[in-house]
């Protein structure tokens, strides 16, 4: 049976999920956004059914994906609450807002799922955390929602108490990777490579290394050791990193992200 999924907000993340689902013939996609040009483009390219208001979308859809900025979430949810019922499932991808707030805003009228995808969703390589702890969820909903996010990458079911840890490691993680890539590019330029050369090479380095880690039978530690020859160039660099406590600094940074995520959930 075809399920109708509506997106309130078709910005970067919302449109990424839509594109990941567009090839499925068991789903009918709907969208609502004040940015009509972007919504119209999705309609013309992928057949997304355009809805004028959030209330219109909720009335016709089984699953409603809330893809707005966190500061707008309460206003939008309270606008649609009157049209929610036990047959509908609200899926929030807004960062930092705990499940309890949605349960309060919706007055317990419908099932609620909290999902945290990260930005590689834009290239169908997201890692998403999914909380299925709301008591209104049916078994069908619990089975269907993870499949939606598996369409854009990895989907991991986690208890909500682990979401702050997920944020620190995975939600903020792409920025850490890009930060290290920047440093590698600058190193290449300092050593005489042109910036375009250094950029292309570093991108290839990270793509190849990630592919090795994904496809190899060895752990990342073993893969690192394979590159680290005795008295060689790599061990010299790694010993410098260790003297500077680089690994410890990275771990401390992840914990700072985790602490901030906890703070945001309490505000």
C-alpha positions as CSV (number, residue, x, y, z in Angstrom):
1,X,0.0,0.0,0.0
2,X,1.3,3.4,-0.9
3,X,2.2,5.6,2.0
4,X,2.0,9.4,1.8
5,X,4.9,11.3,3.3
6,X,4.8,15.1,3.6
7,X,7.7,17.4,4.2
8,X,7.2,20.7,6.1
9,X,10.3,22.4,4.8
10,X,12.2,21.4,1.7
11,X,15.6,23.0,2.4
12,X,18.9,21.2,2.1
13,X,18.0,18.3,4.5
14,X,14.4,18.0,3.5
15,X,15.1,17.9,-0.2
16,X,18.0,15.5,0.3
17,X,15.6,13.0,2.0
18,X,13.0,13.6,-0.8
19,X,15.6,12.8,-3.4
20,X,16.6,9.6,-1.6
21,X,13.0,8.4,-1.6
22,X,12.0,9.6,-5.1
23,X,12.7,6.2,-6.8
24,X,10.4,4.3,-4.4
25,X,7.0,3.4,-5.9
26,X,5.4,2.6,-2.6
27,X,5.7,6.3,-1.4
28,X,3.8,9.4,-2.5
29,X,5.8,12.5,-1.7
30,X,4.2,15.8,-0.6
31,X,5.8,19.1,0.3
32,X,5.1,22.5,1.8
33,X,7.5,25.4,2.0
34,X,7.3,29.2,1.8
35,X,10.1,29.0,-0.7
36,X,7.9,28.2,-3.7
37,X,10.6,28.1,-6.3
38,X,12.4,25.3,-4.6
39,X,9.2,23.4,-3.9
40,X,8.1,23.9,-7.6
41,X,11.5,22.5,-8.7
42,X,11.0,19.3,-6.7
43,X,7.5,19.0,-8.0
44,X,8.5,19.3,-11.6
45,X,11.6,17.1,-11.3
46,X,10.4,14.4,-8.9
47,X,6.6,14.6,-8.9
48,X,6.3,16.0,-5.3
49,X,2.7,17.0,-4.7
50,X,2.7,20.7,-3.6
51,X,0.6,21.7,-0.6
52,X,-0.2,25.4,0.2
53,X,-0.2,25.1,4.0
54,X,1.1,22.8,6.7
55,X,-2.4,22.0,7.7
56,X,-3.3,20.9,4.1
57,X,-0.3,18.6,4.1
58,X,-1.1,17.0,7.4
59,X,-4.6,16.3,6.4
60,X,-3.6,14.1,3.4
61,X,-0.3,12.5,4.7
62,X,0.4,9.5,6.9
63,X,3.9,10.6,7.8
64,X,4.9,14.2,8.4
65,X,8.5,15.1,8.3
66,X,9.2,18.3,10.2
67,X,12.3,19.8,8.5
68,X,12.3,23.4,9.8
69,X,14.8,25.3,11.9
70,X,14.5,24.3,15.6
71,X,13.4,27.8,16.6
72,X,10.4,27.5,14.4
73,X,9.4,23.9,15.4
74,X,7.0,24.8,18.3
75,X,5.0,27.3,16.2
76,X,4.6,24.9,13.3
77,X,3.7,21.9,15.4
78,X,1.1,23.8,17.3
79,X,-0.4,25.0,14.0
80,X,-0.9,21.4,12.8
81,X,-1.9,19.8,16.1
82,X,-5.6,20.0,15.5
83,X,-5.2,17.9,12.3
84,X,-3.1,15.2,14.0
85,X,-4.5,11.8,15.1
86,X,-3.5,8.3,16.0
87,X,-3.1,7.2,12.3
88,X,-0.4,9.8,11.7
89,X,3.3,9.9,12.6
90,X,5.3,13.1,13.1
91,X,9.0,12.7,12.3
92,X,11.2,15.6,13.5
93,X,14.7,16.1,12.2
94,X,15.2,19.4,14.2
95,X,18.4,19.3,16.1
96,X,18.5,19.6,19.9
97,X,14.7,19.3,20.7
98,X,13.9,16.3,22.9
99,X,11.0,13.9,22.2
100,X,9.1,15.1,25.3
101,X,8.6,18.6,23.8
102,X,6.9,17.1,20.7
103,X,4.7,14.9,22.8
104,X,3.7,18.0,24.8
105,X,3.1,20.2,21.7
106,X,1.1,17.5,19.9
107,X,-1.0,16.8,23.1
108,X,-0.3,13.0,22.6
109,X,-2.5,12.9,19.5
110,X,-0.1,11.1,17.2
111,X,3.0,9.0,17.1
112,X,6.3,11.0,17.2
113,X,9.8,10.0,16.1
114,X,12.9,12.0,16.7
115,X,15.6,11.6,14.0
116,X,19.0,13.2,13.7
117,X,20.6,12.9,10.3
118,X,24.0,14.5,9.5
119,X,24.9,16.6,6.6
120,X,26.3,13.9,4.2
121,X,22.6,13.2,3.7
122,X,23.1,15.7,0.9
123,X,25.1,13.1,-1.0
124,X,23.1,10.1,0.2
125,X,25.8,9.1,2.8
126,X,24.1,10.2,6.0
127,X,24.5,8.5,9.4
128,X,21.1,9.0,11.2
129,X,20.1,8.3,14.8
130,X,16.4,7.3,15.2
131,X,14.5,7.3,18.5
132,X,11.5,5.0,18.5
133,X,10.5,5.4,22.2
134,X,7.1,7.1,21.8
135,X,4.3,4.9,23.1
136,X,2.0,5.8,20.2
137,X,4.2,4.2,17.6
138,X,2.7,1.1,15.9
139,X,4.9,-1.8,14.8
140,X,4.3,-0.7,11.1
141,X,5.6,2.7,11.9
142,X,8.7,1.3,13.7
143,X,9.5,-0.7,10.7
144,X,8.8,2.0,8.1
145,X,10.6,5.0,9.5
146,X,14.1,3.5,9.6
147,X,13.6,2.5,6.0
148,X,13.0,6.1,5.1
149,X,16.3,7.2,6.4
150,X,18.2,4.1,5.2
151,X,17.4,5.6,1.7
152,X,20.0,8.3,2.4
153,X,22.7,6.3,4.2
154,X,23.0,4.5,7.5
155,X,20.0,4.4,10.0
156,X,20.7,3.5,13.6
157,X,18.0,3.0,16.2
158,X,19.2,4.6,19.5
159,X,17.6,5.4,22.8
160,X,17.1,9.1,23.2
161,X,19.6,9.2,26.1
162,X,22.3,8.5,23.5
163,X,21.4,11.3,21.2
164,X,23.8,13.8,22.8
165,X,26.7,11.4,22.4
166,X,25.6,10.8,18.8
167,X,25.6,14.6,18.3
168,X,29.1,14.9,19.7
169,X,30.6,12.2,17.5
170,X,28.5,12.0,14.4
171,X,26.2,15.0,14.1
172,X,29.1,17.5,14.5
173,X,31.5,15.0,13.0
174,X,31.6,16.2,9.4
175,X,32.9,19.6,10.6
176,X,35.8,17.8,12.3
177,X,36.6,15.9,9.1
178,X,36.5,19.1,7.0
179,X,38.7,20.9,9.6
180,X,41.4,18.2,9.3
181,X,41.1,18.3,5.5
182,X,41.7,22.1,5.7
183,X,44.9,21.5,7.7
184,X,46.1,18.9,5.2
185,X,45.4,21.2,2.3
186,X,47.3,24.1,3.9
187,X,50.2,21.7,4.6
188,X,50.3,20.8,0.9
189,X,50.3,24.5,-0.1
190,X,53.1,25.3,2.4
191,X,55.2,22.5,0.9
192,X,54.9,23.8,-2.6
193,X,51.7,22.2,-4.1
194,X,49.2,24.6,-5.8
195,X,46.0,25.0,-3.9
196,X,43.9,23.2,-6.6
197,X,46.4,20.3,-6.5
198,X,46.5,20.0,-2.8
199,X,42.6,20.2,-2.6
200,X,42.1,17.5,-5.2
201,X,44.8,15.3,-3.6
202,X,43.4,15.6,-0.1
203,X,39.9,14.9,-1.3
204,X,41.2,11.7,-2.9
205,X,43.1,10.8,0.2
206,X,40.0,11.0,2.4
207,X,37.8,9.2,-0.1
208,X,40.3,6.4,-0.6
209,X,41.0,6.1,3.1
210,X,37.3,6.0,4.0
211,X,36.7,3.3,1.3
212,X,39.5,1.2,2.7
213,X,38.1,1.5,6.2
214,X,34.7,0.5,4.9
215,X,35.8,-2.4,2.8
216,X,38.8,-3.8,4.7
217,X,38.6,-6.7,7.1
218,X,41.1,-4.9,9.3
219,X,40.3,-2.4,12.0
220,X,41.2,1.3,11.5
221,X,44.1,0.8,14.0
222,X,45.5,-2.1,11.9
223,X,45.1,0.0,8.8
224,X,47.0,2.8,10.4
225,X,49.8,0.4,11.4
226,X,50.1,-0.8,7.9
227,X,51.2,2.7,6.8
228,X,53.5,3.1,9.7
229,X,56.9,1.6,8.8
230,X,59.7,1.4,11.4
231,X,61.9,4.5,11.4
232,X,59.8,5.9,8.5
233,X,58.2,9.2,7.6
234,X,54.7,8.3,9.0
235,X,55.9,7.3,12.5
236,X,57.8,10.6,12.7
237,X,54.5,12.5,12.1
238,X,52.5,10.3,14.4
239,X,55.0,10.7,17.2
240,X,54.7,14.5,16.9
241,X,50.9,14.2,17.1
242,X,51.2,12.1,20.2
243,X,53.7,14.5,21.8
244,X,51.1,17.3,21.1
245,X,48.3,15.2,22.5
246,X,46.3,15.6,19.2
247,X,44.2,12.5,19.9
248,X,43.3,13.7,23.4
249,X,42.4,17.1,22.0
250,X,40.1,15.5,19.4
251,X,38.4,13.5,22.2
252,X,38.1,16.6,24.3
253,X,36.5,18.5,21.4
254,X,33.9,15.7,20.9
255,X,33.1,16.0,24.6
256,X,32.6,19.8,24.3
257,X,30.1,19.2,21.5
258,X,28.4,16.6,23.6
259,X,28.2,19.0,26.6
260,X,26.7,21.7,24.4
261,X,24.1,19.3,23.0
262,X,23.0,18.5,26.6
263,X,22.7,22.3,27.3
264,X,20.6,22.9,24.3
265,X,18.2,20.1,25.3
266,X,17.8,21.7,28.7
267,X,17.1,25.3,27.4
